Amino acid sequence: MTDFTTAARPYANAVYDLASQSNTLDSWGDALANLANVINEAQVAEMLGNPDLGKQQKGELVTQVMGDNLNEQQQNLVKLMAENGRLSLMSGVLEQFEVARAKAENKIEAEVVSAFELSAEQTSELVNTLKNKLGCDVTLTTTIDESLIGGVVIKAGDTIIDASMKSQLATLALSLAR
């Protein structure tokens, strides 16, 4: 687990708890997405990286750029993260918020990287297998990476299944080197 994810998780969990209690998950999700986009925008990111700008000023900058798109609680999140020098974590907060939301809704997004395009039947079978293994609804996205040579790599939450030929060949090479 990366430090980025670890640092973002407490903010995301606090926001998720607040949003679920107040039944504002959608507005918080939208606000976090907008904040992440604004903070990652090149000009804003450059300004936020300016060491001459104080932490409070950085928070004010972000809230000014967002204008009326943030409610008071969302502005408080920006101020808190700015005071702690954590505005750069906003994308991670969004990601972890969505993970918590999906978990509460008993859903998970899984990514399958394959050496070749999967057929509809293979995709359906994979979704059903993951659904049974993980015990929740699975939304599957697929990408192709020919460097895998064959097989697939599946990422679903904290679970990674590497059944690629590339990985198997690397393991074989390592065992032969011993």
C-alpha positions as CSV (number, residue, x, y, z in Angstrom):
1,M,0.0,0.0,0.0
2,T,1.4,3.4,-0.9
3,D,1.9,6.2,1.5
4,F,-0.4,8.3,-0.8
5,T,-3.3,5.9,-0.2
6,T,-2.5,5.6,3.5
7,A,-2.5,9.4,4.0
8,A,-5.6,9.9,1.9
9,R,-7.7,7.2,3.6
10,P,-8.5,9.0,6.9
11,Y,-9.8,12.0,5.1
12,A,-11.9,9.8,2.8
13,N,-13.3,7.8,5.6
14,A,-14.3,10.9,7.5
15,V,-15.9,12.4,4.5
16,Y,-17.7,9.1,3.7
17,D,-19.0,8.9,7.3
18,L,-20.3,12.5,7.2
19,A,-21.8,12.1,3.7
20,S,-23.6,8.8,4.6
21,Q,-25.0,10.3,7.8
22,S,-26.3,13.3,6.0
23,N,-27.4,11.3,2.9
24,T,-25.2,13.5,0.7
25,L,-23.0,10.9,-1.0
26,D,-23.6,12.1,-4.5
27,S,-22.9,15.7,-3.8
28,W,-19.7,14.8,-1.8
29,G,-18.6,12.5,-4.7
30,D,-19.1,15.3,-7.2
31,A,-17.4,17.9,-5.0
32,L,-14.4,15.6,-4.4
33,A,-14.1,14.9,-8.2
34,N,-14.3,18.6,-8.9
35,L,-11.7,19.4,-6.3
36,A,-9.4,16.7,-7.6
37,N,-9.7,18.1,-11.1
38,V,-9.1,21.7,-10.0
39,I,-6.1,20.8,-7.8
40,N,-4.5,18.7,-10.5
41,E,-5.1,21.4,-13.2
42,A,-1.6,22.6,-14.3
43,Q,-1.9,26.3,-13.3
44,V,-3.5,25.6,-9.9
45,A,-1.0,22.9,-9.2
46,E,1.8,25.3,-10.0
47,M,0.4,27.9,-7.7
48,L,-0.1,25.4,-4.9
49,G,3.5,24.3,-5.3
50,N,4.7,27.8,-4.7
51,P,6.6,27.8,-1.4
52,D,5.9,31.5,-0.9
53,L,2.2,30.9,-0.6
54,G,1.1,30.0,2.9
55,K,-1.0,27.0,3.8
56,Q,-4.1,29.1,4.6
57,Q,-3.6,31.0,1.3
58,K,-3.5,27.7,-0.6
59,G,-6.8,26.7,0.9
60,E,-8.4,30.0,0.1
61,L,-7.1,29.8,-3.5
62,V,-8.8,26.4,-4.0
63,T,-12.1,27.6,-2.4
64,Q,-12.0,30.7,-4.6
65,V,-11.4,28.7,-7.7
66,M,-14.3,26.4,-6.8
67,G,-16.6,29.4,-6.1
68,D,-20.1,28.5,-5.0
69,N,-19.6,24.8,-6.0
70,L,-18.7,23.9,-2.4
71,N,-20.9,23.9,0.7
72,E,-19.5,25.0,4.1
73,Q,-18.5,21.4,5.1
74,Q,-16.6,20.9,1.8
75,Q,-14.9,24.3,2.2
76,N,-13.8,23.1,5.7
77,L,-12.3,20.0,4.2
78,V,-10.3,22.1,1.8
79,K,-9.1,24.3,4.7
80,L,-8.2,21.3,6.9
81,M,-6.3,19.6,4.1
82,A,-4.5,22.9,3.2
83,E,-3.5,23.4,6.9
84,N,-2.1,19.9,7.0
85,G,-0.3,20.3,3.6
86,R,-2.4,17.6,2.1
87,L,-4.2,19.2,-0.8
88,S,-2.2,17.1,-3.2
89,L,-4.0,14.0,-1.8
90,M,-7.4,15.1,-3.1
91,S,-7.3,12.5,-5.9
92,G,-6.5,9.8,-3.4
93,V,-9.3,11.0,-1.1
94,L,-11.7,10.8,-4.0
95,E,-10.5,7.3,-4.9
96,Q,-10.8,6.1,-1.3
97,F,-14.2,7.7,-0.9
98,E,-15.4,5.8,-3.9
99,V,-13.9,2.6,-2.5
100,A,-15.8,3.1,0.8
101,R,-19.0,3.9,-1.1
102,A,-18.7,0.8,-3.3
103,K,-18.0,-1.4,-0.3
104,A,-21.0,-0.1,1.5
105,E,-23.1,-0.8,-1.6
106,N,-21.5,-4.2,-1.9
107,K,-19.9,-3.4,-5.2
108,I,-16.4,-3.5,-6.5
109,E,-14.6,-2.4,-9.6
110,A,-12.2,-4.9,-11.1
111,E,-9.7,-4.3,-13.8
112,V,-8.6,-7.0,-16.1
113,V,-5.5,-6.6,-18.2
114,S,-5.2,-9.2,-20.9
115,A,-2.8,-10.1,-23.6
116,F,-5.7,-10.3,-26.0
117,E,-9.3,-9.1,-26.3
118,L,-11.6,-11.2,-24.1
119,S,-14.8,-12.5,-25.7
120,A,-18.2,-11.6,-24.2
121,E,-18.5,-15.2,-22.8
122,Q,-15.0,-14.9,-21.2
123,T,-15.9,-11.6,-19.7
124,S,-19.2,-12.8,-18.3
125,E,-17.6,-15.9,-16.9
126,L,-14.9,-13.8,-15.2
127,V,-17.5,-11.5,-13.7
128,N,-19.4,-14.4,-12.3
129,T,-16.3,-16.0,-10.9
130,L,-15.2,-12.8,-9.3
131,K,-18.7,-12.2,-7.9
132,N,-18.6,-15.6,-6.3
133,K,-15.1,-15.2,-4.9
134,L,-15.5,-11.6,-3.6
135,G,-19.1,-11.9,-2.6
136,C,-20.2,-8.7,-4.2
137,D,-21.4,-7.2,-7.5
138,V,-18.5,-6.7,-9.9
139,T,-18.0,-4.0,-12.5
140,L,-15.3,-5.1,-14.9
141,T,-13.1,-2.9,-17.1
142,T,-10.7,-4.5,-19.5
143,T,-7.6,-3.3,-21.2
144,I,-5.1,-5.1,-23.5
145,D,-1.4,-5.3,-22.8
146,E,0.3,-7.5,-25.4
147,S,3.5,-7.5,-23.3
148,L,1.8,-10.0,-21.0
149,I,2.3,-12.6,-23.8
150,G,-0.7,-14.5,-22.6
151,G,-3.1,-14.8,-19.7
152,V,-4.5,-12.0,-17.5
153,V,-3.8,-9.8,-14.5
154,I,-6.9,-9.1,-12.4
155,K,-7.0,-6.2,-9.9
156,A,-10.1,-6.0,-7.6
157,G,-9.7,-3.8,-4.6
158,D,-6.7,-5.1,-2.6
159,T,-6.7,-8.4,-4.5
160,I,-4.3,-8.9,-7.4
161,I,-4.3,-12.1,-9.4
162,D,-1.4,-12.3,-11.9
163,A,-2.0,-15.2,-14.2
164,S,0.0,-13.8,-17.1
165,M,2.7,-15.7,-19.1
166,K,5.0,-12.8,-18.5
167,S,4.8,-13.3,-14.7
168,Q,5.1,-17.1,-15.0
169,L,8.2,-16.7,-17.2
170,A,9.8,-14.3,-14.7
171,T,9.1,-16.8,-11.9
172,L,10.7,-19.6,-14.0
173,A,13.8,-17.4,-14.8
174,L,14.2,-16.6,-11.1
175,S,14.0,-20.2,-10.0
176,L,16.5,-21.2,-12.8
177,A,18.9,-18.6,-11.6
178,R,19.0,-20.1,-8.1
